[in-house]
């Protein structure tokens, strides 16, 4: 977010009449006090007398920004930048408005220009790091947060985010040391404890557990902070072997998170029925049956070993990993908007040419990520819902269903505080319902296209790594390469909760759910025979 300047030390209002200066200063105070509506009224009065003054335009842009009017904010800030093109603060504020409005590429350009104009702008460097995170540039984000810390060594948010970038880059020890630095200064930092616990390789000692317990019980936490620290505390209780208390804290944290969310299991089940029905009748595929050749979609439930499967494929010298692109959903959503009808209701009206066009749309979206790689992976797991469309769009693509023991997978989902999307995972019955929807959909797709979908089982990989890897690579159209058995040595960005785990060799004893015994009987019952 943009930070208003301190007018007492940096008078940006020079050249204005005294009354207009006073209006601007009052507006500045309103912005600082969280009243952008009143600030806008004061600034409109000031602009009526000095319409082209860049600082009035900048402040008016901030007032728009803090009202959520990001397009209007960007327009005013661009006008201010035209009037004062070498002003780093204006560029930084413009970048923030563009980022909030969803134009990350343009935001990056503004943040970079701001840091070039004035390398001392902490907000510009910090927001540049955040934008680079969204742009999947962990190395760039790490450098930007490092620049913040060179200017302000005690900037804890930058240190925590630099630790996250280090984790993504595979520098796990560096990440842990960074977070320990934060906690040494601020033992009550919820963000640092959560990030440390999310390393997965982290093991809390007795002092850590006492600190987590005290923080979890702290009455001053916000509801969101209590949820976050609850998941972190419970995960460390599990690691310490205190399964009864871990289950209690996990259940409490999940219930609290669920109360904040909207989820309708019945509506999701109906959507899956509609999708399967829309593609039930045999349909001719596109003329070019090889369209999409070299694209591998990994689908399935979260926490099923999909990041590990992607890491194995990415270790092959002829492959590259695209992680969770979301591009299939974006392509279909764009088509739904064009037709004015939600997917899958327009499927019956789609022609062969439409499917070819949609396939080409997806291929254009991934072109820069794929580069010259022979094989490209897309690990957007929820693509299991759209395999019927993918078969029509990209018949030459291959599908890998990632599977792990159902109880282990579901329990791993339930005890994970997802950043987004997995809204079904905070209630045992809703989690099981979603799992069943996924399983029945995959059964239907495999029955219709048996040779198109390869089932990659986590337990088989653990038991017989080489044969499992050979089968996975063969389905992807890749020859066996021994580098894929040394997947943990591959240096690449990994942005999922398994970032630390895929940096290590296979662990043959990863089953945890069995240690909870009868405590997980409700989940076992809800999953049934999955």
N, C-alpha and C positions, 0 to 999 in steps of 0.2 A: 504494500500500500504506500502511496506517496506520503511524505512527511512535510508538513508546512514549515517554512523557514522561520528562523528567529529574527523578527524585524528589528529587535533592539541591537543586534550586532551586525546586521547586514541590510542596510536600507535599500530595498529594491523599488521603492516608490518615488525615487527622485523625479523631479519634473512635474509632479502633480500639485494642483492647488491644495492649500491646507485642508479645506473641507473634504475634498476627495480623498486625501491621505487618511483623514480620520475615519471616513466610511470604510476604506480598505482595511484599516487596522481593526476596526470593530468586526468586520467580516472575518478577518484572520482569527480573531478571538473566538468567534462563533464556530468556525471550523474546528479549532482546537478543542472546544467544549462539546463537539458532536452535534452541532445544530447547523447543518449545511443549508437547510431551507431558508433560515433567517440570513445566513451569509449570502445566499444567492440574491435575496431581495436587496440587501445593502450594496452588493456589487453591481446589480443592474442599475441602481441609482448612480453609482460612481461612473459606470461605463456610459451613461447618458451624457456625461460631461467630457469624458476622455476615452472614446470608444476604441482607440488603437493602442492604448498603453499595454505593453506586454505583461506587466505584473498583474494588472487587473484581469486580463484575459486568463492568465495562469491560475489566479485564485478562483475565477469563475469556473474554470475547468475542474479545479479541485472540488468545488461545491457540487458540480454535476456528478463527479466521480463518487463522492460520498453519498449521493442519492441513488447510486446504481445506474446512472444515465451515462454509460461508458462511451457510446457513440458521440453524444453531444460533448462530453468531456474531451474526447480526442479531437473533435473539430475545433474547439476553442483553443486547445493546446497547440494544434498545428498553426493556427492563426498567430498565436503568441510566438511560436518558433520562427515564423516568417518575419515577424517584426524584430526578433532578437535571435538570430540563427546561431550565435556562439554561446548560448546559455545552457549549461549542462543540466541545471535543475529543471528547466522547462522540458528538455529531452527526456529526463528521467521520469517526470510526471506523465509525459505523453506515453512512454513505454508502459507505465503501470496501467493507464487507461486502456491501451491496446491489449495488454495481457488479460485484463479482466473481461474485455469484450471478446476474447477468444482468438485474436490475431497474434499468435505467438511469434511468427516470423517477423512481422513488422515491429513487435515489441522488442525482439532481440536487436534489431537494427537501432532502435532508439536508445536502448540501454547501452549498447556498445558505443554509440556516438556520445552519449552522456559521459561515459568513463574516459573517452578520448579528450573531450573538451575539458573536463575537470576530474582528474584521477583521484581526488580526495572525497568524492561523493559516495558515502557509505551505502546509502539507499540504492543508488544506481548499481553498484557492484552486487549488493545482496539480491536485488530483483533480477539482475542479469543471471545470477546463479539459479534462482527459482525458475526463470524462463528456460534456461538450458536444461534443467531437470525435466521439464515438460517436453523438451525437444529431444529427450533421450541422449543427451550429451553429458555423461557423468564426469568425464575428464575436464570438460569446459566448466561445469558447475563447480567442481573441486577447486579449479584455479580462481574462479570468481569469489568463492567463499574464503579462499586463502587471502585474496586481496582485501576483503573486509577485515579479516583478522590482523592483517598488517597495519591497518588504520586504527583498529580498536580490538585489542587482544581479549577484551572481556565481552565481546559480542557472542553471547551464548547460543543464540539461534543459529548464527553462522557456523559455530563450531559443531553443533548437533547435525546440521545439514551437510557439513563437510564430512562428518563421520558417516552419514548415510551414503554420500558419494563414494567414499572409500570402500564401503561394503559392496556397493554395486560394481566397483572396479576390482573386487576380489582381495582388497587389502584389509583383511578382517582384523588382524592384530592392531593395525593402525587405527581402525575404527573404534575398537574397544578402548584403546589408550585415550583417544580423543574424548570419548564419553566419560571415561573415568576422570578426566580433567574437569569436565563440567560438574560432575557430582562431587568432586572434592571441594569445589567452590560453592555449590548449591545442592546439598544432599536431598532437597525436596523437589528437584526438577523432574516433573512427571515425564516430560518429553525425553529426557536423557535416559531415565530408567526404562521407558518403553523401547527406545531404540536399542539399548543394550540388551534387553531381553529378546528382542527380535533378531539378534545376531544368531540365535539358535546354538552357536558354539559356546555361548556364555553360560557359565555355571555359577550360580550365586553361592557364596559361602555363608556362614552363620550370621556374620555381621550384615551382609547384604539382605538376608531374609528378614532380620529384625528391622532394618531400615524400610524395606518394602511393606512389612506388616504395619509399621507405624504410619507410613504415608497413606496406606489403604484405609486406615482408620481415622485419618485426619478429617476433622469436621469442616474445614474451610475449603475442601476441594469442590469444584463445580461438578455437576452430574457427569459431564463428558470426561473430566479428568479422573473421576472415580472409576468409570468404566475402563478407561485406558489402563490405569494402574492395576485394576482388578485382573485384567487378562495377563498383564506382565507378572504380577505376584503369583497368580495361579500356575502359570507355566513354570515358574521357578520352584514352587511347592511340588509340582509333579517331578521335576528333575531331582529334587531332594528326596523323593520317595514318599512324601506325605500325600497319598492319593485321596484320602477322605476329605482333608481340608481343601485340596486342590479342586476336587469336584464341587464342593460347596461354593467356593469363590467363583469358579467358572459358571456355575448355574446362576448365581446372583448377578454376575456381570452380563451374561447373555440376556437375562430377563430385563435388566435395565436398558440394554441396547435395543432390545426388541420393542420396548415401549416407545422408542423414538422413531420407529420405522413404519412404513406402510407396505404391506405384502399380502397378496391374495393367492393362496395356493390353488384354490378352485379355478381362478381365472387363468393361472399358468397352465394347469392341466387341460383346460378347454383350448388354450392356444396350441398346445402340443397336438391335441386331437385334430384341430383345424389344419395344422401344417401337414401332419401325416395324411390326412384326407385329401389335401390339395394335390399331393404327389402320388396318390394311390394308384391311379390308372397309368398303365405303361405309356410312356411318351417317347417320341423320337428324340434322340440327342442331337446336338449341333452337328453340322456337317463336318467340322474339323474335330475329330475325336481326340486329337492330341492337344487341343487347346488347354492350357494350364499345366502342360507337362513340366515337371520339375518343381511344382508347388506341392508342399506337404502340409496338410492341416492336422494339427494335433488337437483332439477333442476329448471331452470327458468331464469328470468332476474335479474341482480344485483339490489339492493335496493328494493327488493320485499318482505322483511321480512324473508329472508332465514336464516340469522344468528339467529334471534329470534326463528324460528322453530327448528333449530339445538340446541339452548340453552334449549328449552323445552324438547326435547328428551333426551339431555345429562343429564338433572336433574333427570331422572329416574335411580334408583339404578342398573338396569340391562343393562344400555346403556353406550356407550362411543362415543365421537365425534372425527372424524378424520379431520374435517375442509376440506380445499380444497386440496386434495391430488394430483390431476392431474394424477393419476395412470392409469385411463382408457385410456387417450390419449397416455401416455407413452407405454402402452401395445400394442395399435393399431399401433403406430408409429414404434415400434420395429418390428412388423409383416410386416408392409409395407416395411421397410428397408430390411428385410429378403427376401421378395418376389420381391423386385425391382419395386413395383407398389404402387401407393398411394391409401389409403383408400378413397372411398369404392370400387375401381375398382377390387380388388381381392376377393370381397365377393362372387361372383358367383362361384369361384373356391375353396372356403373353405369347408372342410368336417366337419362332426360331430366331428371327433377327433380333428380337428384344433380348433373348438370352445371350446371344453373341455379343451384343452391345454391353450388357451388364458384365460379362466376363472380361471384356476389353477394359471396362471401367476399373474393375479390380486390379487388373494387370498394370494399368497406368499408375494406380495408387502405390503399388509396391515397387515400381521400377527402380527408384533411387535406392531403396533398401536392398533389393536383390542384387543389383549390379551385374557382374558377370558370373555369379555363382551358378553352378549346374543345378543345385537343389536349394530351395528356399523354404524355411518353415514359418508357418503362421500358427502361434499357440494361443489363439483366442478360443478358450475351451468351450464357450457357449455356442460355437458354430455347429455343435451337434444338432441344434434346432433347425439349421438351415441346410442340411446336407442334400435335401431334395433339390433346392435351388442351385447349390454348388455343382451337383451332377449335371444340371442343364447348362450352367455357365462355364464350367471348367472341367469337362469330362476327363481330361488328361491328368488332372491333379490326383493325388493319393491321400487317403485318410488313415490316420493312426489314432486308434482309440486307446487312451491310457487308462489302465485299470489297476486297482490295488484292492486288497481285502476291504469289503464294504464297511465293516465296523471301524477298522482303522481309518479309512478315508473320512467317514462321517464324523467320527470323534475328533479327528484332526481339524475338520472344518469348524466344528462346534467350539473348539477351544482357541480359534484364531479370530482376532479382531480385524476384520478386513477393512481396508481403506475405502472401498467402494463396491458396489454392484451385488455382492453376495448377500442380498437382504434376507434370503431364506434360511440362513445358517444359524440364527440365534434362538430358534425354537426347535426342539427335538422332532415334533410331529411335522412341522413345515420342512425341516431339513430332509427328513425321510421321504416326504411326498415329492420334493424336487428330485431327490435321488432316484425314486421310482420312475418319475417322468423321463428322466435322462436315460434310464436303463431300458424302458420300453421303446423309446424312440430309437435308440441304438439297435435294439433287437430288430425293429422294423426295417431300418436302413440296411442292416447286414443281410436280412432275408431277401431284400430287393436287389442288393448289389454286393454279393458275398466276396467277390475277388477284389473289390475296391477298397475294403476296409481291413486294416491289420490290427489285431488286438495285441497290444503290448502290455504284458503283465509285470508289475513291479516285483512280485514274489519270484517269478521265473527269472527275471534279471538277476536277482540276488543269488538264486540257486545255481544258475548256469549262465554267467555273464557273457561269455563269448558266443554261445549259440543264440542267445537272446539278441545280442547286438547284431550278429550276422543276419538274422531274420528281419530285424528292424531296417537295417541298411538296404537289404535286398528289396524290401517293399518300397523303399524310397527311390529305387533305381540307382543305388550306389554300390560300388564294389567294396568288399571288406577292407578296412584300414585299421591297423593296430592302434593308431592314435585315438580311436573311438573308445578303446578300453581304458585309456589314460585321460578320459574326459576332464578329470579334476585339474589337469595341468593347463587346460585351455584358458587363455586370458580373453575375457569378453565381459561386457556389461550384463549383469543378471539383476533384474528388478523385482523379483518375487521374494516371498518369505523364505524360499529355499536357497537364497544367494550364498549363504555360508556352507550349506550342506553339499552343494554340487562342486565345491572346491576341495572336497575330501574324497578319498577312495570309498567304494561301497562298504556300507556297514551292514553286516548280516543280522544284527539284532536291533531292529528299529520298531518292532511291535510294542505298543504302549497300552492299547485299550484293554488287553487281557489283564493288566495289573490292577485295574479298577474293580474287577470281579462283578458282583451283583449290582454295584452302583450303576452300571451301564445297561442293565436289563431293559429299562424302558426304551433305550435306543435300539437295542437288539430286537425287541418286539416290533418297533415301528418299522425297522428295515425289512423284517420278514426274511424271505429266502434270497435276497439280493446277493 
